[in-house]
Amino acid sequence: MTMNRRTFSTTLIAAASLTSIGGIAAAPVPARNIVLVHGLFADGSCWSEVITRLQAAGLNATAVQNPLTTLPEAVASAQRVLDRQDGPTVLVGHSFSGMIVTEAGVHPKVSSLVYVAARAPDAGEDYTALAKTYPPPPASAGIIFDGDEGRLTEAAFLRDFAGDLPEAKAKVLYAVQQPFHKALLTGRTTYAAWRSKPSFYAVSTEDRTINPDLERFMAKRMGAKTIEVKSSHLSLISHPDEITRLILEAAGLRA
């Protein structure tokens, strides 16, 4: 049967409606490139423990230095790194950078997505409104502003952000904390890459920065392969083996 333009358009719309129901459960495309994006109160070095393990597995790992200014600028910083990759790439985000993964993940080189205790909004969704449907996490009360720049107090950082890390290590992380701009929090995604890419999610069960039940909701909604880690918000530092294994699975290297 010959397909005319109208039939072709209708078929495309029908296919799009099927992929918009939830995440994709298909097996990920094998990938050797991993791009990692950090969230609020951190910088790219927070991925160091995971990067060491990925490199030992023979993978090419790159940490994005998220500018923490506006969502479009943060997405652009990730896209520039994705442009430099030489093939299929797993895009990984922690915390706030789940917004970036959700938006930038439509990049043609991205083969799968990994969310580590991360935001995972739908396209155009008001994440703040979604988060308010769950009890507020304790860390929220510890955010302070100097003009347009926000950061966590030391007490909140040590207790609610990095609560399962040795105090000396947590204090070093606090010392390199990067402030974020208020404008960053007003951005909304225009795409939801998890609706068309294989997705994986690591829930932090002891999280005091994002409500763990909200994490579970977002992971279930996207149809992600999900693990639960008995960890603070910083599972990528306190439990790097578990997070690395999930990334390796997203790269098609583990069953």
Secondary structure, 3 states (H helix, E strand, C coil): CCCCHHHHHHHHHHHHHHHCCCCECCCCCCCCEEEEECCCCCCHHHHHHHHHHHHHCCCEEEEECCCCCCHHHHHHHHHHHHHCCCCCEEEEEEHHHHHHHHHHCCCCCEEEEEEECCCCCCCCCCHHHHHCCCCCCHHHHHEEEECCEEEECHHHHHHHHCCCCCHHHHHHHHHCCCCEEHHHHHCCCCCCHHHCCEEEEEEECCCCCCCHHHHHHHHHHCCCEEEEECCCCCHHHHCHHHHHHHHHHHCCCCC
